[in-house]
Amino acid sequence: MASFDSSDSETLREQSNHKKRRKIGHHTAADHNSAAAAVPWRSDAEQRIYSRRLVEALRRTPLSPARPRAAGQVRETADRVLAVAARGRTRWSRAILARRRKLWTHHEKAKKAPRNGLKRTTERTNRLPAVQKKTRVLSRLVPGCQKISFPNLLEEAMDYISALEMQVRAMSAIAELLSAAEPRRPESPAAR
Amino acid sequence: MSSRRSRSRQTSSSRNITDDQINDLVSKLQQLLPEIRNRSSDKVSASKVLQETCNYIRSLHREVDDLSERLSELLATTDTAQAAIIRNLLMQ
């Protein structure tokens, strides 16, 4: 994706205008206003595109004969295709893609200096131990979000949830299609 | 890349972040959660919202795992011709 940006992050502050101009032309991952540029996870088009790409990826994947391993392969493929659909705009999606590409770990570690963590942006609410504890749990559920600020974590979680919901819808639809195409199989109708 | 985005955002937000902004995010998150969406008129505590968020993400993960299992079984038995048919169906 945008690994070339690692050196640019240093020069960004000096050349912020230049970077902004480049940003408009370049489709980089540095979208500040992620709300405006959010992926429409709810749209039918987005789901269709995802479904198609997932089926193509699955067909290309030689599935292991061992059932648990094959299920894991499907899960990994589904997650990877989902992360690609996020177009690099979210931390969770980049973290998922980084799982496979070992060379990305290099960049992730270099940039992930815990600048603020939870302490600087702590408000009264966030100091409550219950909230802090649940925040930590949440940060482990959303990929790549263990050391980001509370507001960022909430935004990532919202986008991640919408993406997961689409993933579930798409995979359910594919499973229905596949089981419909297999009449011999005594498939119990899934109550989805 | 990611540091640039979070750095610039945190530079302004760590100075200006208010309870209101946090509450706003929390209520937006609340809207996504099926469990407490219907009670949106009352203010739900941040702790509750976070709890429900974690629960919901975990249940979504479980669904994806179940679906992955189901798909892996279906793909083992579906032959190439049927997969091609499905792909055509998906393209419509």
Interface residues (C-beta under 8 A of the other chain):
Chain A: A2 S3 D5 S6 D8 S9 L12 T28 A29 A30 D31 H32 S34 R48 S51 R52 V55 E56 L58 R59 L63 P65 R67 A70 A71 G72 Q73 V74 R75 A78 D79 R91 R94 H107 E108 K111 K112 A113 R115 N116 R120 T121 E123 R124 T125 N126 L128 A130 V131 K134 T135 V137 L138 L141 V142 I148 S149 F150 P151 N152 L154 E155 A157 M158 Y160 I161 S162 L164 E165 Q167 V168 M171 S172 I174 A175 L177 L178 S179 A181 E182 R185 A190
Chain B: M1 S2 S3 R4 R5 S6 R7 S8 R9 Q10 S13 S14 I17 T18 D19 Q21 I22 L25 V26 K28 L29 L32 A46 S47 L50 Q51 T53 C54 Y56 I57 R58 L60 H61 E63 V64 D65 L67 S68 E69 R70 L71 S72 E73 L74 L75 A76 T77 T78 T80 Q82 A83 I85 I86 R87 L89 L90 M91
